[in-house]
């Protein structure tokens, strides 16, 4: 059977891609809920802007700390079990948000949720490399990356409605229940290709014959791998470049509803609905440009290095327009992104809000970080190609 026929008839890997994207959406629902409910949470716990920044950033502290351990756990135990355990515990912790009393418990639970949800993005990345040959990965990667943005499109109006109709505690309880139901679906459906019960022989053959990474064993030692990666210029270019994007992403993810309330006096329902608009645009842009357009241009014969670099640069430049208006490697990149883009962005914004009484300086800082990321992508990352890890 020809490769073209197998690609048309084999659909299991695309169901897996949809499952991974749904997991990312729910992984971000918790963060979206805290963002939309922030004014209500601030009133309930009598938080200053700085303390609200801690609520946002303490999640990212633990999420960041767990990035490299999460990558190592995924390599050792596999996507299925690490994700199942993580989803069960983070679902229960999300539900517990509905019953919290006192700032200390609020900080502790946010910290624990960050630990248990840290494996989601590295798991989606690793699963995609197992299920998709290299020539097909752009679209599924863009799908689960865009899912992080799309979580705001679905979650912000949903949480705003639940808070308006009931209260913020009901919103967290509802999201926790949704997570539990999805965990059951993931538990029974996800497996790696060779163990999946619903994959056809033709599709499995296609994946195995075209995916050199599908059955790779982890032959490199963990510390040796870290040394190779951290002494590679490309890794630093990718980490700091991605942080430029991550700073703006996390600032808007956490603080946008509060900004709309403070700046324009919007109620929670109005801010929730308006918050969804830029994320809807970002979602479709990510899928169409980062997924479909990249594959299309490469298949047309354009140089892949130029295609990737051009898309990255254009994407970061668009970030300035918006600001003006208002596997182990993936774990390392995510760590850097959350350390600077997540922790500092969320905490510093709260501090600057208390000191200045506005978000203007926070947006200026985000623009500077975005420019720095653009410089590192252009001049430090260099050619976009796989980093080889020697066995010795």
TINU-395005 format. One record per residue (C-alpha): x, z, y; residue in three letters. Coordinates in steps of 0.001 Angstrom, whole numbers, padded with zeros to 6 digits, always signed. Example, Ala and Ser with C-alpha at 12.3 -4.5 7.8 and 13.67 -1.06 7.14 Angstrom:
TINU-395005
+012300+007800-004500ALA
+013670+007140-001060SER
END
This chain:
TINU-395005
+000000+000000+000000UNK
+001372-000910+003440UNK
+002304+001711+006024UNK
-000396+000350+008340UNK
-003094+000872+005711UNK
-001942+004398+004944UNK
-001979+005284+008637UNK
-005565+004030+008929UNK
-006907+005813+005836UNK
-004896+009043+005986UNK
-006655+011440+008342UNK
-005721+014907+007124UNK
-002723+015198+009447UNK
-005003+014489+012420UNK
-007399+017226+011305UNK
-004353+019501+011195UNK
-003447+018413+014731UNK
-006974+019291+015897UNK
-006696+022672+014173UNK
-003382+023404+015904UNK
-004789+022387+019290UNK
-007790+024668+018745UNK
-005426+027518+017878UNK
-003558+027037+021165UNK
-006839+026991+023105UNK
-007850+030330+021600UNK
-004335+031704+022045UNK
-004681+031041+025766UNK
-008290+032249+025982UNK
-007035+035816+026202UNK
-004801+034977+029170UNK
-007585+032989+030814UNK
-009928+035962+030361UNK
-007497+038345+032069UNK
-007016+035851+034895UNK
-010738+035274+035554UNK
-011611+038944+035045UNK
-008685+040127+037193UNK
-010795+041135+040225UNK
-013178+043105+037974UNK
-010290+044682+036034UNK
-008559+045529+039310UNK
-011658+047367+040510UNK
-012288+049117+037170UNK
-008725+050512+036913UNK
-008082+050808+040682UNK
-005014+048536+040545UNK
-002874+047384+043455UNK
-001660+043787+043590UNK
+001675+044894+042137UNK
-000051+046759+039285UNK
-002250+043749+038566UNK
+000957+041705+038403UNK
+002200+044150+035758UNK
-000970+043588+033712UNK
-000182+039863+033784UNK
+003571+040153+033234UNK
+003725+042906+030586UNK
+002026+040515+028176UNK
+004759+037994+028915UNK
+007518+040590+028434UNK
+006591+041108+024787UNK
+005657+037436+024305UNK
+009140+036505+025539UNK
+010962+039119+023488UNK
+009296+037768+020337UNK
+010072+034076+020880UNK
+013347+033868+018942UNK
+012220+036336+016221UNK
+009002+034297+015891UNK
+010996+031118+015364UNK
+013092+032826+012713UNK
+009987+034231+010948UNK
+008378+030773+010912UNK
+011505+029266+009372UNK
+011607+031992+006709UNK
+007946+032569+005802UNK
+006282+029347+006962UNK
+003611+028480+009494UNK
+000625+029484+007361UNK
+001361+033168+006763UNK
+003008+033998+010088UNK
+000082+032454+011975UNK
-002579+034081+009790UNK
-001169+037577+010260UNK
-000601+037069+013978UNK
-004128+035748+014562UNK
-005819+038590+012703UNK
-004019+041281+014698UNK
-004256+039580+018103UNK
-007990+039042+017551UNK
-008535+042743+016885UNK
-006409+043715+019889UNK
-008391+041353+022131UNK
-011620+043026+020991UNK
-010094+046444+021737UNK
-009776+045438+025411UNK
-013521+046032+025667UNK
-013078+049762+025015UNK
-009989+050665+027064UNK
-009882+053555+029514UNK
-006833+054226+031699UNK
-003950+052107+032996UNK
-001474+053172+030305UNK
-003659+051948+027439UNK
-004286+048724+029340UNK
-000538+048102+029621UNK
+000100+049012+025964UNK
-002597+046728+024562UNK
-001478+043817+026762UNK
+002077+044366+025491UNK
+000966+044340+021848UNK
-001182+041220+022293UNK
+001881+039434+023666UNK
+003875+040323+020540UNK
+001236+039097+018118UNK
+000453+035829+019916UNK
+004082+034804+020425UNK
+004262+032621+017323UNK
+001438+030228+018295UNK
+003377+027593+020208UNK
+006461+027569+017929UNK
+004075+027411+014931UNK
+002232+024411+016364UNK
+005553+022703+017060UNK
+006908+023364+013568UNK
+003658+022331+011881UNK
+003637+019072+013838UNK
+007184+018280+012680UNK
+006094+018896+009074UNK
+002915+016812+009224UNK
+003949+013907+011471UNK
+006817+011420+011243UNK
+008910+011167+014447UNK
+007228+007949+015601UNK
+003797+009691+015669UNK
+004662+013053+017212UNK
+004147+012304+020906UNK
+000344+012357+020696UNK
-000085+015518+018550UNK
+002561+017310+020655UNK
+000757+016331+023852UNK
-002551+017436+022313UNK
-001491+021005+021616UNK
+000443+021165+024885UNK
-002646+019951+026771UNK
-004720+022489+024815UNK
-003016+025246+026832UNK
-004408+023656+029978UNK
-007781+022831+028421UNK
-008225+026508+027551UNK
-008882+027042+031262UNK
-011472+024264+031315UNK
-013457+025983+028543UNK
-012437+029592+029024UNK
-012696+030060+032783UNK
-016406+029118+033072UNK
-017220+030941+029805UNK
-015554+034182+030878UNK
-017018+033894+034382UNK
-020501+033487+032888UNK
-020077+036464+030538UNK
-018790+038673+033351UNK
-021590+037607+035690UNK
-024296+037994+033029UNK
-022898+041146+031391UNK
-019449+042551+032324UNK
-015732+041919+031773UNK
-015635+044107+028643UNK
-018293+041949+026970UNK
-016178+038888+027769UNK
-013181+040257+025825UNK
-015341+041403+022925UNK
-016874+037915+022684UNK
-013494+036170+022762UNK
-012184+038505+020064UNK
-015139+037639+017809UNK
-014540+033902+018379UNK
-010882+034404+017419UNK
-011855+036180+014195UNK
-014149+033312+013165UNK
-011443+030742+013876UNK
-008899+032783+011933UNK
-011065+032408+008825UNK
-011154+028630+009315UNK
-007392+028431+009792UNK
-006764+030707+006812UNK
-008592+028442+004389UNK
-007684+025026+005812UNK
-004050+025074+006935UNK
-001188+024466+004503UNK
+001954+022351+004547UNK
+001465+018751+003339UNK
+002629+019085-000259UNK
+000329+022088-000852UNK
-002756+020864+000988UNK
-005778+020357-001241UNK
-007445+017598+000793UNK
-004529+015284+001534UNK
-004512+011965-000319UNK
-001538+010837-002389UNK
-001045+007870-000057UNK
-000928+009984+003086UNK
+001430+012514+001502UNK
+003709+009685+000416UNK
+003642+008221+003919UNK
+004594+011576+005492UNK
+007375+012288+003012UNK
+008890+008814+003171UNK
+008882+008616+006962UNK
+009576+012211+007909UNK
+013152+013257+007278UNK
+012401+016801+008441UNK
+009380+017380+006203UNK
+011281+019028+003354UNK
+014416+020172+005157UNK
+015728+023551+004030UNK
+017154+025994+006538UNK
+020797+025561+005622UNK
+022317+026834+008871UNK
+022777+030531+009451UNK
+020648+032016+012208UNK
+023482+033325+014420UNK
+025491+030139+013908UNK
+022488+028082+014976UNK
+022030+030219+018095UNK
+025702+029775+019006UNK
+025496+025997+018656UNK
+022316+025797+020734UNK
+023406+028122+023540UNK
+026741+026294+023939UNK
+024987+022935+024229UNK
+024461+021522+027730UNK
+021190+019873+026734UNK
+019644+023192+025733UNK
+020371+024687+029162UNK
+019064+021581+030899UNK
+015880+021774+028852UNK
+015421+025547+029287UNK
+015884+025657+033053UNK
+014090+022359+033574UNK
+011066+023562+031627UNK
+011140+026845+033567UNK
+010512+024866+036756UNK
+007245+023719+035246UNK
+006503+027078+033630UNK
+006772+029066+036860UNK
+004027+027048+038510UNK
+001956+026918+035320UNK
+001965+030696+034863UNK
+001358+031420+038536UNK
-001765+029267+038503UNK
-002831+030433+035026UNK
-002878+034087+036052UNK
-003453+034218+039797UNK
-005616+031209+040693UNK
-009039+032960+040353UNK
-007779+035931+042391UNK
-006373+033529+044997UNK
-009750+031816+045309UNK
-011463+035190+045723UNK
-008972+036541+048285UNK
-008554+033321+050268UNK
-012072+031912+050215UNK
-014226+034908+049290UNK
-015585+033277+046104UNK
-017479+035271+043500UNK
-016282+035288+039881UNK
-018644+032520+038745UNK
-017617+030151+041548UNK
-013897+030826+041111UNK
-014206+030369+037342UNK
-015848+026980+037729UNK
-013395+025802+040383UNK
-010435+027045+038336UNK
-011466+024676+035539UNK
-011190+021548+037730UNK
-007380+021181+038152UNK
-006848+022137+034502UNK
-009284+019442+033372UNK
-007285+016862+035306UNK
-004023+018212+033875UNK
-005414+018080+030328UNK
-006346+014414+030424UNK
-003141+013520+032246UNK
-001109+015273+029540UNK
-002868+013448+026707UNK
-002930+010005+028319UNK
+000551+010063+029825UNK
+002518+012476+027649UNK
+000961+011243+024411UNK
-000587+007792+024448UNK
+001503+006163+027209UNK
+004843+007346+025790UNK
+004076+005960+022317UNK
+002706+002722+023819UNK
+005773+002057+026000UNK
+008219+002803+023189UNK
+006338+000495+020800UNK
+006474-002192+023490UNK
+010265-002046+023337UNK
+011093+000043+026395UNK
+014120+002313+026086UNK
+012905+005698+024838UNK
+015418+007632+026971UNK
+014160+006018+030174UNK
+010533+006503+029163UNK
+010899+010233+028467UNK
+012987+010927+031563UNK
+010646+008994+033852UNK
+007561+010807+032529UNK
+009251+014197+032939UNK
+010374+013512+036499UNK
+006974+012126+037553UNK
+005228+015142+035993UNK
+007395+017634+037871UNK
+007029+015724+041150UNK
+003238+015861+040794UNK
+003599+019639+040670UNK
+004708+019583+044317UNK
+001501+017753+045264UNK
-000622+020404+043537UNK
+001324+023287+045089UNK
+000926+021730+048477UNK
-002817+021853+047979UNK
-002895+025327+046640UNK
+011073+025423+015802UNK
+013986+027734+016915UNK
+014876+025421+019774UNK
+011237+025416+020883UNK
+011328+029225+020713UNK
+014458+029348+022899UNK
+012939+026984+025453UNK
+009701+028978+025394UNK
+011703+032194+025821UNK
+013401+030921+028985UNK
+010121+029550+030299UNK
+008324+032875+029829UNK
+011220+035029+031025UNK
+011459+033304+034389UNK
+008272+031249+034557UNK
+006028+033935+033087UNK
+007360+037420+033817UNK
+008885+036777+037215UNK
+006143+034430+038433UNK
+003297+036817+037635UNK
+004999+040047+038740UNK
+006631+038634+041884UNK
+003345+037074+043029UNK
+001611+040476+042894UNK
+004474+042121+044794UNK
+004515+039410+047485UNK
+000732+039660+047798UNK
+000993+043393+048524UNK
+003836+042872+051024UNK
+002520+039841+052916UNK
-001229+039961+052317UNK
-001350+036279+051319UNK
-000253+033823+048623UNK
+001683+031510+050990UNK
+005153+032826+050169UNK
+004364+032808+046448UNK
+003555+029089+046544UNK
+006754+028407+048525UNK
+008834+030179+045862UNK
+007085+028163+043138UNK
+007981+024933+044965UNK
+011666+025931+045091UNK
+011716+026776+041365UNK
+009989+023473+040582UNK
+012671+021584+042527UNK
+015409+023433+040621UNK
+013791+022457+037314UNK
+013655+018828+038410UNK
+017387+018869+039216UNK
+018257+020290+035793UNK
+016069+017749+033994UNK
+017752+014860+035815UNK
+021400+015939+035926UNK
+021940+018464+033095UNK
+019627+017451+030234UNK
+021077+013945+029910UNK
+019959+011710+027051UNK
+016944+012993+025140UNK
+017952+013081+021490UNK
+018011+015482+018559UNK
+020636+018241+018590UNK
+022550+018307+015317UNK
+023392+021685+013762UNK
+026550+021410+011598UNK
+026489+023396+008356UNK
+029911+024930+008978UNK
END
